[in-house]
Amino acid sequence: MSDFKKYQCLECEHIYDEAKGDPDSGIAAGTRWADIPDSWDCPICGAPKSFFKLSAIAPCIALPPASMQSME
Ligand SMILES: [Zn+2]
């Protein structure tokens, strides 16, 4: 099994690695992002789970059109 994903904090760039978990916060190694409680937050800066984005190896994903339009 090698399909663990990594998620990066937008505030401090801390990486949550599903393969490693976050033992200091009671998240066992191998815990999937979807299984982390919403009450969990960044162990470094305290940002909420929603501040993390998938750290993808794939080419960057374009912003949705709605966000583009609001740039004017
Ligand atoms: Zn953080």
N, CA, C, O and the ligand as a Tripos MOL2 file, in Angstrom:
@<TRIPOS>MOLECULE
protein
  289   287    73     0     0
PROTEIN
NO_CHARGES

@<TRIPOS>ATOM
      1 N           0.8470   -1.1960    0.0000 N.3       1 MET1
      2 CA          0.0000    0.0000    0.0000 C.3       1 MET1
      3 C           0.8800    1.2430    0.0000 C.2       1 MET1
      4 O           1.6320    1.4860    0.9440 O.2       1 MET1
      5 N           0.7790    2.0060   -1.0450 N.am      2 SER2
      6 CA          1.6220    3.1940   -1.1170 C.3       2 SER2
      7 C           0.8280    4.4070   -1.5980 C.2       2 SER2
      8 O           1.3800    5.3400   -2.1800 O.2       2 SER2
      9 N          -0.4600    4.3740   -1.3450 N.am      3 ASP3
     10 CA         -1.2960    5.4630   -1.8430 C.3       3 ASP3
     11 C          -1.6240    6.4820   -0.7610 C.2       3 ASP3
     12 O          -2.6140    7.2070   -0.8540 O.2       3 ASP3
     13 N          -0.7770    6.5280    0.2720 N.am      4 PHE4
     14 CA         -0.9880    7.5430    1.2930 C.3       4 PHE4
     15 C          -0.7750    8.9280    0.6930 C.2       4 PHE4
     16 O           0.1110    9.1280   -0.1370 O.2       4 PHE4
     17 N          -1.5800    9.8570    1.1160 N.am      5 LYS5
     18 CA         -1.4660   11.2130    0.5960 C.3       5 LYS5
     19 C          -0.8990   12.1370    1.6620 C.2       5 LYS5
     20 O          -0.8740   11.8150    2.8500 O.2       5 LYS5
     21 N          -0.4520   13.2820    1.2040 N.am      6 LYS6
     22 CA          0.0610   14.2980    2.1130 C.3       6 LYS6
     23 C          -0.7660   15.5630    1.9580 C.2       6 LYS6
     24 O          -1.2050   15.9160    0.8630 O.2       6 LYS6
     25 N          -0.9620   16.2250    3.0680 N.am      7 TYR7
     26 CA         -1.7220   17.4670    3.0550 C.3       7 TYR7
     27 C          -0.8700   18.5560    3.6790 C.2       7 TYR7
     28 O          -0.1910   18.3340    4.6810 O.2       7 TYR7
     29 N          -0.9140   19.7350    3.0740 N.am      8 GLN8
     30 CA         -0.0510   20.8060    3.5350 C.3       8 GLN8
     31 C          -0.8520   21.9510    4.1230 C.2       8 GLN8
     32 O          -1.8540   22.3810    3.5520 O.2       8 GLN8
     33 N          -0.4000   22.4390    5.2690 N.am      9 CYS9
     34 CA         -1.0180   23.5850    5.9230 C.3       9 CYS9
     35 C          -0.7310   24.8520    5.1140 C.2       9 CYS9
     36 O           0.4150   25.1280    4.7590 O.2       9 CYS9
     37 N          -1.7820   25.6120    4.8300 N.am     10 LEU10
     38 CA         -1.5970   26.8410    4.0540 C.3      10 LEU10
     39 C          -0.9970   27.9560    4.9130 C.2      10 LEU10
     40 O          -0.5000   28.9520    4.3870 O.2      10 LEU10
     41 N          -1.0440   27.7850    6.2150 N.am     11 GLU11
     42 CA         -0.5290   28.8090    7.1140 C.3      11 GLU11
     43 C           0.9740   28.6840    7.3330 C.2      11 GLU11
     44 O           1.7150   29.6580    7.1940 O.2      11 GLU11
     45 N           1.4200   27.4650    7.6790 N.am     12 CYS12
     46 CA          2.8240   27.3050    8.0720 C.3      12 CYS12
     47 C           3.5700   26.2810    7.2110 C.2      12 CYS12
     48 O           4.7510   26.0140    7.4310 O.2      12 CYS12
     49 N           2.8600   25.7100    6.2240 N.am     13 GLU13
     50 CA          3.4570   24.7400    5.3080 C.3      13 GLU13
     51 C           3.8060   23.4150    5.9720 C.2      13 GLU13
     52 O           4.5400   22.6070    5.4040 O.2      13 GLU13
     53 N           3.2850   23.1930    7.1660 N.am     14 HIS14
     54 CA          3.4510   21.8870    7.8050 C.3      14 HIS14
     55 C           2.7710   20.8230    6.9390 C.2      14 HIS14
     56 O           1.6880   21.0410    6.3970 O.2      14 HIS14
     57 N           3.4230   19.6830    6.8220 N.am     15 ILE15
     58 CA          2.8750   18.5950    6.0260 C.3      15 ILE15
     59 C           2.2770   17.5300    6.9410 C.2      15 ILE15
     60 O           2.9520   17.0250    7.8390 O.2      15 ILE15
     61 N           1.0060   17.1920    6.7110 N.am     16 TYR16
     62 CA          0.4370   16.0210    7.3570 C.3      16 TYR16
     63 C           0.5750   14.8540    6.3900 C.2      16 TYR16
     64 O           0.0620   14.8940    5.2720 O.2      16 TYR16
     65 N           1.2620   13.8330    6.8270 N.am     17 ASP17
     66 CA          1.4940   12.6530    6.0050 C.3      17 ASP17
     67 C           0.6390   11.5120    6.5590 C.2      17 ASP17
     68 O           0.8130   11.0890    7.7020 O.2      17 ASP17
     69 N          -0.2790   11.0270    5.7400 N.am     18 GLU18
     70 CA         -1.1560    9.9420    6.2110 C.3      18 GLU18
     71 C          -0.3610    8.7360    6.6750 C.2      18 GLU18
     72 O          -0.7730    8.0400    7.6030 O.2      18 GLU18
     73 N           0.7640    8.4840    6.0460 N.am     19 ALA19
     74 CA          1.5880    7.3260    6.4050 C.3      19 ALA19
     75 C           2.1840    7.4680    7.8080 C.2      19 ALA19
     76 O           2.4270    6.4760    8.4950 O.2      19 ALA19
     77 N           2.4140    8.7190    8.2200 N.am     20 LYS20
     78 CA          3.0430    8.9660    9.5120 C.3      20 LYS20
     79 C           2.0350    9.3510   10.5890 C.2      20 LYS20
     80 O           2.2700    9.1440   11.7790 O.2      20 LYS20
     81 N           0.9150    9.9120   10.1550 N.am     21 GLY21
     82 CA         -0.0770   10.3680   11.1160 C.3      21 GLY21
     83 C           0.4460   11.5670   11.8960 C.2      21 GLY21
     84 O           1.3610   12.2630   11.4570 O.2      21 GLY21
     85 N          -0.1520   11.7910   13.0550 N.am     22 ASP22
     86 CA          0.2600   12.8920   13.9180 C.3      22 ASP22
     87 C           0.1550   12.4140   15.3600 C.2      22 ASP22
     88 O          -0.7410   12.8130   16.1040 O.2      22 ASP22
     89 N           1.1070   11.5360   15.7410 N.am     23 PRO23
     90 CA          1.0540   10.8880   17.0610 C.3      23 PRO23
     91 C           0.9400   11.8790   18.2190 C.2      23 PRO23
     92 O           0.2900   11.5900   19.2240 O.2      23 PRO23
     93 N           1.5620   13.0320   18.0820 N.am     24 ASP24
     94 CA          1.5210   14.0180   19.1560 C.3      24 ASP24
     95 C           0.1070   14.5270   19.4090 C.2      24 ASP24
     96 O          -0.2060   15.0100   20.4970 O.2      24 ASP24
     97 N          -0.7460   14.4110   18.3850 N.am     25 SER25
     98 CA         -2.1270   14.8670   18.5160 C.3      25 SER25
     99 C          -3.1030   13.6990   18.6090 C.2      25 SER25
    100 O          -4.3180   13.8770   18.5130 O.2      25 SER25
    101 N          -2.5530   12.5020   18.7990 N.am     26 GLY26
    102 CA         -3.4070   11.3380   18.9540 C.3      26 GLY26
    103 C          -3.8770   10.7410   17.6450 C.2      26 GLY26
    104 O          -4.8000    9.9270   17.6230 O.2      26 GLY26
    105 N          -3.2370   11.1490   16.5390 N.am     27 ILE27
    106 CA         -3.5900   10.5950   15.2310 C.3      27 ILE27
    107 C          -2.5730    9.5100   14.8820 C.2      27 ILE27
    108 O          -1.3940    9.7970   14.6740 O.2      27 ILE27
    109 N          -3.0280    8.2890   14.8210 N.am     28 ALA28
    110 CA         -2.1300    7.1730   14.5800 C.3      28 ALA28
    111 C          -1.5840    7.1800   13.1590 C.2      28 ALA28
    112 O          -2.2200    7.6910   12.2370 O.2      28 ALA28
    113 N          -0.4130    6.6150   12.9970 N.am     29 ALA29
    114 CA          0.1600    6.4820   11.6630 C.3      29 ALA29
    115 C          -0.7930    5.6880   10.7830 C.2      29 ALA29
    116 O          -1.3660    4.6880   11.2150 O.2      29 ALA29
    117 N          -0.9540    6.1390    9.5510 N.am     30 GLY30
    118 CA         -1.8270    5.4490    8.6200 C.3      30 GLY30
    119 C          -3.2570    5.9710    8.6290 C.2      30 GLY30
    120 O          -4.1110    5.4680    7.9000 O.2      30 GLY30
    121 N          -3.5170    6.9850    9.4580 N.am     31 THR31
    122 CA         -4.8640    7.5580    9.5080 C.3      31 THR31
    123 C          -5.1360    8.3780    8.2510 C.2      31 THR31
    124 O          -4.3740    9.2820    7.9080 O.2      31 THR31
    125 N          -6.2140    8.0560    7.5820 N.am     32 ARG32
    126 CA         -6.5930    8.7870    6.3740 C.3      32 ARG32
    127 C          -7.0920   10.1770    6.7390 C.2      32 ARG32
    128 O          -7.6670   10.3950    7.8050 O.2      32 ARG32
    129 N          -6.8580   11.1010    5.8310 N.am     33 TRP33
    130 CA         -7.2940   12.4810    6.0480 C.3      33 TRP33
    131 C          -8.7860   12.5470    6.3960 C.2      33 TRP33
    132 O          -9.1990   13.2930    7.2840 O.2      33 TRP33
    133 N          -9.5770   11.7520    5.6800 N.am     34 ALA34
    134 CA        -11.0250   11.7640    5.8770 C.3      34 ALA34
    135 C         -11.4080   11.2540    7.2730 C.2      34 ALA34
    136 O         -12.4970   11.5440    7.7680 O.2      34 ALA34
    137 N         -10.5040   10.4920    7.9000 N.am     35 ASP35
    138 CA        -10.8040    9.9210    9.2080 C.3      35 ASP35
    139 C         -10.3440   10.8060   10.3560 C.2      35 ASP35
    140 O         -10.6150   10.5050   11.5180 O.2      35 ASP35
    141 N          -9.6630   11.8750   10.0450 N.am     36 ILE36
    142 CA         -9.2250   12.7910   11.0850 C.3      36 ILE36
    143 C         -10.4200   13.6370   11.5270 C.2      36 ILE36
    144 O         -11.1270   14.1940   10.6870 O.2      36 ILE36
    145 N         -10.6470   13.7350   12.8210 N.am     37 PRO37
    146 CA        -11.7990   14.5210   13.2980 C.3      37 PRO37
    147 C         -11.6580   15.9960   12.9270 C.2      37 PRO37
    148 O         -10.5500   16.5230   12.8310 O.2      37 PRO37
    149 N         -12.8000   16.6530   12.7190 N.am     38 ASP38
    150 CA        -12.7780   18.0610   12.3490 C.3      38 ASP38
    151 C         -12.1980   18.9270   13.4670 C.2      38 ASP38
    152 O         -11.8120   20.0740   13.2420 O.2      38 ASP38
    153 N         -12.1450   18.3750   14.6490 N.am     39 SER39
    154 CA        -11.6090   19.1340   15.7760 C.3      39 SER39
    155 C         -10.0820   19.1960   15.7460 C.2      39 SER39
    156 O          -9.4660   19.9760   16.4710 O.2      39 SER39
    157 N          -9.4950   18.3760   14.9110 N.am     40 TRP40
    158 CA         -8.0280   18.3740   14.7720 C.3      40 TRP40
    159 C          -7.5880   19.6760   14.1190 C.2      40 TRP40
    160 O          -8.2720   20.2120   13.2470 O.2      40 TRP40
    161 N          -6.4550   20.1680   14.5470 N.am     41 ASP41
    162 CA         -5.9020   21.3290   13.8580 C.3      41 ASP41
    163 C          -4.3970   21.1930   13.7390 C.2      41 ASP41
    164 O          -3.7940   20.2800   14.3010 O.2      41 ASP41
    165 N          -3.8030   22.1130   13.0000 N.am     42 CYS42
    166 CA         -2.3860   22.0350   12.7300 C.3      42 CYS42
    167 C          -1.5830   22.0280   14.0280 C.2      42 CYS42
    168 O          -1.7440   22.9230   14.8570 O.2      42 CYS42
    169 N          -0.7150   21.0240   14.2160 N.am     43 PRO43
    170 CA          0.0760   20.9250   15.4430 C.3      43 PRO43
    171 C           1.1190   22.0310   15.5530 C.2      43 PRO43
    172 O           1.6640   22.2620   16.6320 O.2      43 PRO43
    173 N           1.3960   22.7070   14.4640 N.am     44 ILE44
    174 CA          2.4150   23.7520   14.4580 C.3      44 ILE44
    175 C           1.8070   25.1310   14.7060 C.2      44 ILE44
    176 O           2.2520   25.8620   15.5900 O.2      44 ILE44
    177 N           0.7870   25.4810   13.9180 N.am     45 CYS45
    178 CA          0.2520   26.8410   14.0040 C.3      45 CYS45
    179 C          -1.1910   26.8870   14.4650 C.2      45 CYS45
    180 O          -1.7270   27.9710   14.6970 O.2      45 CYS45
    181 N          -1.8360   25.7310   14.6030 N.am     46 GLY46
    182 CA         -3.2010   25.7180   15.1100 C.3      46 GLY46
    183 C          -4.2700   26.0050   14.0660 C.2      46 GLY46
    184 O          -5.4410   26.1670   14.4080 O.2      46 GLY46
    185 N          -3.8820   26.0690   12.8130 N.am     47 ALA47
    186 CA         -4.8860   26.3050   11.7640 C.3      47 ALA47
    187 C          -5.8450   25.1160   11.6940 C.2      47 ALA47
    188 O          -5.4340   23.9730   11.8970 O.2      47 ALA47
    189 N          -7.1070   25.3790   11.4100 N.am     48 PRO48
    190 CA         -8.0790   24.2790   11.3300 C.3      48 PRO48
    191 C          -7.8140   23.3560   10.1550 C.2      48 PRO48
    192 O          -7.0960   23.7000    9.2170 O.2      48 PRO48
    193 N          -8.4060   22.1880   10.2300 N.am     49 LYS49
    194 CA         -8.2240   21.1690    9.1890 C.3      49 LYS49
    195 C          -8.5300   21.7160    7.7990 C.2      49 LYS49
    196 O          -7.9180   21.3110    6.8110 O.2      49 LYS49
    197 N          -9.4870   22.6430    7.7360 N.am     50 SER50
    198 CA         -9.9000   23.1940    6.4420 C.3      50 SER50
    199 C          -8.8100   24.0450    5.7900 C.2      50 SER50
    200 O          -8.9050   24.3790    4.6090 O.2      50 SER50
    201 N          -7.7680   24.3970    6.5640 N.am     51 PHE51
    202 CA         -6.6670   25.1870    6.0060 C.3      51 PHE51
    203 C          -5.6370   24.3260    5.3000 C.2      51 PHE51
    204 O          -4.6790   24.8330    4.7170 O.2      51 PHE51
    205 N          -5.8430   23.0290    5.3590 N.am     52 PHE52
    206 CA         -4.9020   22.1310    4.6790 C.3      52 PHE52
    207 C          -5.3930   21.8340    3.2770 C.2      52 PHE52
    208 O          -6.5930   21.6980    3.0350 O.2      52 PHE52
    209 N          -4.4510   21.7370    2.3640 N.am     53 LYS53
    210 CA         -4.8210   21.3220    1.0110 C.3      53 LYS53
    211 C          -3.9850   20.1240    0.6270 C.2      53 LYS53
    212 O          -2.8800   19.9270    1.1330 O.2      53 LYS53
    213 N          -4.5330   19.3210   -0.2840 N.am     54 LEU54
    214 CA         -3.8270   18.1490   -0.7580 C.3      54 LEU54
    215 C          -2.5140   18.5640   -1.3970 C.2      54 LEU54
    216 O          -2.4770   19.4060   -2.2950 O.2      54 LEU54
    217 N          -1.4480   17.9630   -0.9210 N.am     55 SER55
    218 CA         -0.1450   18.2520   -1.4980 C.3      55 SER55
    219 C           0.0560   17.3160   -2.6800 C.2      55 SER55
    220 O           0.5610   16.2040   -2.5290 O.2      55 SER55
    221 N          -0.3400   17.7730   -3.8420 N.am     56 ALA56
    222 CA         -0.3860   16.9100   -5.0180 C.3      56 ALA56
    223 C           0.9110   16.9620   -5.8090 C.2      56 ALA56
    224 O           1.5680   17.9980   -5.9100 O.2      56 ALA56
    225 N           1.2500   15.8230   -6.3590 N.am     57 ILE57
    226 CA          2.4060   15.7560   -7.2450 C.3      57 ILE57
    227 C           1.9690   16.1540   -8.6600 C.2      57 ILE57
    228 O           2.7730   16.6250   -9.4650 O.2      57 ILE57
    229 N           0.6980   15.9570   -8.9360 N.am     58 ALA58
    230 CA          0.1430   16.2780  -10.2540 C.3      58 ALA58
    231 C           0.2630   17.7740  -10.5270 C.2      58 ALA58
    232 O           0.4380   18.5650   -9.6000 O.2      58 ALA58
    233 N           0.1680   18.1610  -11.7990 N.am     59 PRO59
    234 CA          0.2210   19.5840  -12.1540 C.3      59 PRO59
    235 C          -0.8310   20.3720  -11.3900 C.2      59 PRO59
    236 O          -1.8870   19.8510  -11.0300 O.2      59 PRO59
    237 N          -0.5260   21.6120  -11.1580 N.am     60 CYS60
    238 CA         -1.4110   22.4220  -10.3440 C.3      60 CYS60
    239 C          -2.8150   22.4930  -10.9260 C.2      60 CYS60
    240 O          -3.0100   22.4960  -12.1420 O.2      60 CYS60
    241 N          -3.7700   22.5470  -10.0340 N.am     61 ILE61
    242 CA         -5.1740   22.5870  -10.4450 C.3      61 ILE61
    243 C          -5.6210   24.0420  -10.5330 C.2      61 ILE61
    244 O          -5.3970   24.8240   -9.6090 O.2      61 ILE61
    245 N          -6.2380   24.3910  -11.6200 N.am     62 ALA62
    246 CA         -6.6840   25.7690  -11.8170 C.3      62 ALA62
    247 C          -7.7620   26.1460  -10.8000 C.2      62 ALA62
    248 O          -8.5420   25.3030  -10.3570 O.2      62 ALA62
    249 N          -7.7860   27.4000  -10.4520 N.am     63 LEU63
    250 CA         -8.8160   27.8840   -9.5520 C.3      63 LEU63
    251 C         -10.1750   27.7890  -10.2430 C.2      63 LEU63
    252 O         -10.2610   27.9220  -11.4640 O.2      63 LEU63
    253 N         -11.2160   27.5640   -9.4810 N.am     64 PRO64
    254 CA        -12.5510   27.5370  -10.0950 C.3      64 PRO64
    255 C         -12.9000   28.9020  -10.6800 C.2      64 PRO64
    256 O         -12.4500   29.9260  -10.1650 O.2      64 PRO64
    257 N         -13.6790   28.9290  -11.7270 N.am     65 PRO65
    258 CA        -14.0190   30.1770  -12.4200 C.3      65 PRO65
    259 C         -14.5710   31.2460  -11.4920 C.2      65 PRO65
    260 O         -14.3130   32.4330  -11.6930 O.2      65 PRO65
    261 N         -15.3130   30.8480  -10.4990 N.am     66 ALA66
    262 CA        -15.9190   31.8320   -9.6060 C.3      66 ALA66
    263 C         -14.8410   32.6740   -8.9170 C.2      66 ALA66
    264 O         -15.0220   33.8730   -8.7040 O.2      66 ALA66
    265 N         -13.7260   32.0390   -8.5740 N.am     67 SER67
    266 CA        -12.6480   32.7700   -7.9080 C.3      67 SER67
    267 C         -11.9570   33.7140   -8.8710 C.2      67 SER67
    268 O         -11.5010   34.7870   -8.4750 O.2      67 SER67
    269 N         -11.8780   33.3220  -10.1310 N.am     68 MET68
    270 CA        -11.2260   34.1520  -11.1330 C.3      68 MET68
    271 C         -12.0020   35.4350  -11.3670 C.2      68 MET68
    272 O         -11.4170   36.5110  -11.4940 O.2      68 MET68
    273 N         -13.3080   35.3180  -11.4240 N.am     69 GLN69
    274 CA        -14.1540   36.4590  -11.7320 C.3      69 GLN69
    275 C         -14.0940   37.5200  -10.6420 C.2      69 GLN69
    276 O         -14.2460   38.7130  -10.9040 O.2      69 GLN69
    277 N         -13.8690   37.0600   -9.4100 N.am     70 SER70
    278 CA        -13.8800   38.0170   -8.3040 C.3      70 SER70
    279 C         -12.5790   38.8090   -8.2300 C.2      70 SER70
    280 O         -12.4150   39.6490   -7.3450 O.2      70 SER70
    281 N         -11.6700   38.5520   -9.1380 N.am     71 MET71
    282 CA        -10.3820   39.2470   -9.1210 C.3      71 MET71
    283 C         -10.4590   40.6600   -9.7020 C.2      71 MET71
    284 O          -9.5600   41.4730   -9.4850 O.2      71 MET71
    285 N         -11.5140   40.9450  -10.4280 N.am     72 GLU72
    286 CA        -11.6060   42.2460  -11.0900 C.3      72 GLU72
    287 C         -11.6790   43.3970  -10.0960 C.2      72 GLU72
    288 O         -11.7600   44.5570  -10.4990 O.2      72 GLU72
    289 ZN          0.0540   25.1030   10.2250 Zn       73 ZN73
@<TRIPOS>BOND
     1     1     2 1
     2     2     3 1
     3     3     4 2
     4     3     5 am
     5     5     6 1
     6     6     7 1
     7     7     8 2
     8     7     9 am
     9     9    10 1
    10    10    11 1
    11    11    12 2
    12    11    13 am
    13    13    14 1
    14    14    15 1
    15    15    16 2
    16    15    17 am
    17    17    18 1
    18    18    19 1
    19    19    20 2
    20    19    21 am
    21    21    22 1
    22    22    23 1
    23    23    24 2
    24    23    25 am
    25    25    26 1
    26    26    27 1
    27    27    28 2
    28    27    29 am
    29    29    30 1
    30    30    31 1
    31    31    32 2
    32    31    33 am
    33    33    34 1
    34    34    35 1
    35    35    36 2
    36    35    37 am
    37    37    38 1
    38    38    39 1
    39    39    40 2
    40    39    41 am
    41    41    42 1
    42    42    43 1
    43    43    44 2
    44    43    45 am
    45    45    46 1
    46    46    47 1
    47    47    48 2
    48    47    49 am
    49    49    50 1
    50    50    51 1
    51    51    52 2
    52    51    53 am
    53    53    54 1
    54    54    55 1
    55    55    56 2
    56    55    57 am
    57    57    58 1
    58    58    59 1
    59    59    60 2
    60    59    61 am
    61    61    62 1
    62    62    63 1
    63    63    64 2
    64    63    65 am
    65    65    66 1
    66    66    67 1
    67    67    68 2
    68    67    69 am
    69    69    70 1
    70    70    71 1
    71    71    72 2
    72    71    73 am
    73    73    74 1
    74    74    75 1
    75    75    76 2
    76    75    77 am
    77    77    78 1
    78    78    79 1
    79    79    80 2
    80    79    81 am
    81    81    82 1
    82    82    83 1
    83    83    84 2
    84    83    85 am
    85    85    86 1
    86    86    87 1
    87    87    88 2
    88    87    89 am
    89    89    90 1
    90    90    91 1
    91    91    92 2
    92    91    93 am
    93    93    94 1
    94    94    95 1
    95    95    96 2
    96    95    97 am
    97    97    98 1
    98    98    99 1
    99    99   100 2
   100    99   101 am
   101   101   102 1
   102   102   103 1
   103   103   104 2
   104   103   105 am
   105   105   106 1
   106   106   107 1
   107   107   108 2
   108   107   109 am
   109   109   110 1
   110   110   111 1
   111   111   112 2
   112   111   113 am
   113   113   114 1
   114   114   115 1
   115   115   116 2
   116   115   117 am
   117   117   118 1
   118   118   119 1
   119   119   120 2
   120   119   121 am
   121   121   122 1
   122   122   123 1
   123   123   124 2
   124   123   125 am
   125   125   126 1
   126   126   127 1
   127   127   128 2
   128   127   129 am
   129   129   130 1
   130   130   131 1
   131   131   132 2
   132   131   133 am
   133   133   134 1
   134   134   135 1
   135   135   136 2
   136   135   137 am
   137   137   138 1
   138   138   139 1
   139   139   140 2
   140   139   141 am
   141   141   142 1
   142   142   143 1
   143   143   144 2
   144   143   145 am
   145   145   146 1
   146   146   147 1
   147   147   148 2
   148   147   149 am
   149   149   150 1
   150   150   151 1
   151   151   152 2
   152   151   153 am
   153   153   154 1
   154   154   155 1
   155   155   156 2
   156   155   157 am
   157   157   158 1
   158   158   159 1
   159   159   160 2
   160   159   161 am
   161   161   162 1
   162   162   163 1
   163   163   164 2
   164   163   165 am
   165   165   166 1
   166   166   167 1
   167   167   168 2
   168   167   169 am
   169   169   170 1
   170   170   171 1
   171   171   172 2
   172   171   173 am
   173   173   174 1
   174   174   175 1
   175   175   176 2
   176   175   177 am
   177   177   178 1
   178   178   179 1
   179   179   180 2
   180   179   181 am
   181   181   182 1
   182   182   183 1
   183   183   184 2
   184   183   185 am
   185   185   186 1
   186   186   187 1
   187   187   188 2
   188   187   189 am
   189   189   190 1
   190   190   191 1
   191   191   192 2
   192   191   193 am
   193   193   194 1
   194   194   195 1
   195   195   196 2
   196   195   197 am
   197   197   198 1
   198   198   199 1
   199   199   200 2
   200   199   201 am
   201   201   202 1
   202   202   203 1
   203   203   204 2
   204   203   205 am
   205   205   206 1
   206   206   207 1
   207   207   208 2
   208   207   209 am
   209   209   210 1
   210   210   211 1
   211   211   212 2
   212   211   213 am
   213   213   214 1
   214   214   215 1
   215   215   216 2
   216   215   217 am
   217   217   218 1
   218   218   219 1
   219   219   220 2
   220   219   221 am
   221   221   222 1
   222   222   223 1
   223   223   224 2
   224   223   225 am
   225   225   226 1
   226   226   227 1
   227   227   228 2
   228   227   229 am
   229   229   230 1
   230   230   231 1
   231   231   232 2
   232   231   233 am
   233   233   234 1
   234   234   235 1
   235   235   236 2
   236   235   237 am
   237   237   238 1
   238   238   239 1
   239   239   240 2
   240   239   241 am
   241   241   242 1
   242   242   243 1
   243   243   244 2
   244   243   245 am
   245   245   246 1
   246   246   247 1
   247   247   248 2
   248   247   249 am
   249   249   250 1
   250   250   251 1
   251   251   252 2
   252   251   253 am
   253   253   254 1
   254   254   255 1
   255   255   256 2
   256   255   257 am
   257   257   258 1
   258   258   259 1
   259   259   260 2
   260   259   261 am
   261   261   262 1
   262   262   263 1
   263   263   264 2
   264   263   265 am
   265   265   266 1
   266   266   267 1
   267   267   268 2
   268   267   269 am
   269   269   270 1
   270   270   271 1
   271   271   272 2
   272   271   273 am
   273   273   274 1
   274   274   275 1
   275   275   276 2
   276   275   277 am
   277   277   278 1
   278   278   279 1
   279   279   280 2
   280   279   281 am
   281   281   282 1
   282   282   283 1
   283   283   284 2
   284   283   285 am
   285   285   286 1
   286   286   287 1
   287   287   288 2
@<TRIPOS>SUBSTRUCTURE
     1 MET1         2 RESIDUE 1 A MET
     2 SER2         6 RESIDUE 1 A SER
     3 ASP3        10 RESIDUE 1 A ASP
     4 PHE4        14 RESIDUE 1 A PHE
     5 LYS5        18 RESIDUE 1 A LYS
     6 LYS6        22 RESIDUE 1 A LYS
     7 TYR7        26 RESIDUE 1 A TYR
     8 GLN8        30 RESIDUE 1 A GLN
     9 CYS9        34 RESIDUE 1 A CYS
    10 LEU10       38 RESIDUE 1 A LEU
    11 GLU11       42 RESIDUE 1 A GLU
    12 CYS12       46 RESIDUE 1 A CYS
    13 GLU13       50 RESIDUE 1 A GLU
    14 HIS14       54 RESIDUE 1 A HIS
    15 ILE15       58 RESIDUE 1 A ILE
    16 TYR16       62 RESIDUE 1 A TYR
    17 ASP17       66 RESIDUE 1 A ASP
    18 GLU18       70 RESIDUE 1 A GLU
    19 ALA19       74 RESIDUE 1 A ALA
    20 LYS20       78 RESIDUE 1 A LYS
    21 GLY21       82 RESIDUE 1 A GLY
    22 ASP22       86 RESIDUE 1 A ASP
    23 PRO23       90 RESIDUE 1 A PRO
    24 ASP24       94 RESIDUE 1 A ASP
    25 SER25       98 RESIDUE 1 A SER
    26 GLY26      102 RESIDUE 1 A GLY
    27 ILE27      106 RESIDUE 1 A ILE
    28 ALA28      110 RESIDUE 1 A ALA
    29 ALA29      114 RESIDUE 1 A ALA
    30 GLY30      118 RESIDUE 1 A GLY
    31 THR31      122 RESIDUE 1 A THR
    32 ARG32      126 RESIDUE 1 A ARG
    33 TRP33      130 RESIDUE 1 A TRP
    34 ALA34      134 RESIDUE 1 A ALA
    35 ASP35      138 RESIDUE 1 A ASP
    36 ILE36      142 RESIDUE 1 A ILE
    37 PRO37      146 RESIDUE 1 A PRO
    38 ASP38      150 RESIDUE 1 A ASP
    39 SER39      154 RESIDUE 1 A SER
    40 TRP40      158 RESIDUE 1 A TRP
    41 ASP41      162 RESIDUE 1 A ASP
    42 CYS42      166 RESIDUE 1 A CYS
    43 PRO43      170 RESIDUE 1 A PRO
    44 ILE44      174 RESIDUE 1 A ILE
    45 CYS45      178 RESIDUE 1 A CYS
    46 GLY46      182 RESIDUE 1 A GLY
    47 ALA47      186 RESIDUE 1 A ALA
    48 PRO48      190 RESIDUE 1 A PRO
    49 LYS49      194 RESIDUE 1 A LYS
    50 SER50      198 RESIDUE 1 A SER
    51 PHE51      202 RESIDUE 1 A PHE
    52 PHE52      206 RESIDUE 1 A PHE
    53 LYS53      210 RESIDUE 1 A LYS
    54 LEU54      214 RESIDUE 1 A LEU
    55 SER55      218 RESIDUE 1 A SER
    56 ALA56      222 RESIDUE 1 A ALA
    57 ILE57      226 RESIDUE 1 A ILE
    58 ALA58      230 RESIDUE 1 A ALA
    59 PRO59      234 RESIDUE 1 A PRO
    60 CYS60      238 RESIDUE 1 A CYS
    61 ILE61      242 RESIDUE 1 A ILE
    62 ALA62      246 RESIDUE 1 A ALA
    63 LEU63      250 RESIDUE 1 A LEU
    64 PRO64      254 RESIDUE 1 A PRO
    65 PRO65      258 RESIDUE 1 A PRO
    66 ALA66      262 RESIDUE 1 A ALA
    67 SER67      266 RESIDUE 1 A SER
    68 MET68      270 RESIDUE 1 A MET
    69 GLN69      274 RESIDUE 1 A GLN
    70 SER70      278 RESIDUE 1 A SER
    71 MET71      282 RESIDUE 1 A MET
    72 GLU72      286 RESIDUE 1 A GLU
    73 ZN73       289 GROUP 0 **** ****
